[in-house]
Amino acid sequence: MKNSPIIALDFATAENVYQFLSPFDQTLFVKVGMELYLQEGPSIVYKLKEMGHDVFLDLKLHDIPNTVGQAMKGLARLGADLVNIHAAGGEAMMVAAREGLEAGTTAGNKRPSIIAVTQLTSTSEKQMQKEQLIQTTIDESVVHYAKLAKKASLDGVVCSVLEAKKIAEACGNDFLRVTPGIRLAEGEAHDQVRVATPANARVLGSSHIVVGRAITKAENPVLAYENVLNMWEENA
Ligand SMILES: O=c1ccn([C@@H]2O[C@H](COP(=O)(O)O)[C@@H](O)[C@H]2O)c(=O)[nH]1
């Protein structure tokens, strides 16, 4: 799996995706989320893999263990490099997801890596306490979910940059810390709350960054990507 910034392809159609990707002259690490997958289905994943890109299939599954396990068995066949679930589904659900992925991975192929969403980067500590009735700090909640994901033998978590270091300390440096909520210093936060720049992400211990609108909505997306990539690599 590449370590380059993961571009969130939050587009409504495959056509929009191909148009966006056409000026790039290298293979990328891209993310297919709900918006695109629910319109285009598995074919978008096959196509991006055929084009040589690494694919994070960001469907954030959250259901009873049997349902998630069976869904993961099917998703394993799509060839994505990275998939995810919500840690709030619990340890049994996370175990079922990993076992489903293993069962669905055909001989000779590598099992996709699987990570759990801890607290969405759009969630603030205040909101978590009020709406989820979790009376800890957000750092404690995120690290708690990360430890649960590690216990379920997952490969890592989705968290914000702000918790990445604590997770590395608690779960080890090989445990993935995939961090969305990436903004350039001068950029708008939009609906994100726990945000950081690509440079800070590297310094504070992210293993991967996910960048959507700062690249996809830029006037020149190739230039914006190169800028993010430089900030990420320079601080390694
Ligand atoms: O906690 C999370 C989990 C997933 N995401 C996804 O990442 C991108 C971020 O897009 P931006 O435009 O850079 O804000 C988006 O696809 C989310 O679904 C997240 O933001 N936070």
The ligand as an ORCA input file, in Angstrom:
! r2SCAN-3c Opt
* xyz 0 1
  O     -13.564     10.704     10.452
  C     -13.640     10.793      9.208
  C     -13.760      9.685      8.396
  C     -13.806      9.857      7.030
  N     -13.745     11.074      6.463
  C     -13.769     11.182      4.989
  O     -12.574     11.818      4.525
  C     -12.870     12.744      3.486
  C     -12.447     14.118      3.912
  O     -12.779     15.050      2.916
  P     -12.380     16.616      3.033
  O     -13.007     17.211      1.807
  O     -10.867     16.668      2.999
  O     -12.940     17.159      4.293
  C     -14.348     12.612      3.182
  O     -14.493     11.707      2.106
  C     -14.945     11.998      4.440
  O     -16.036     11.151      4.153
  C     -13.639     12.171      7.276
  O     -13.587     13.326      6.797
  N     -13.568     12.010      8.625
*
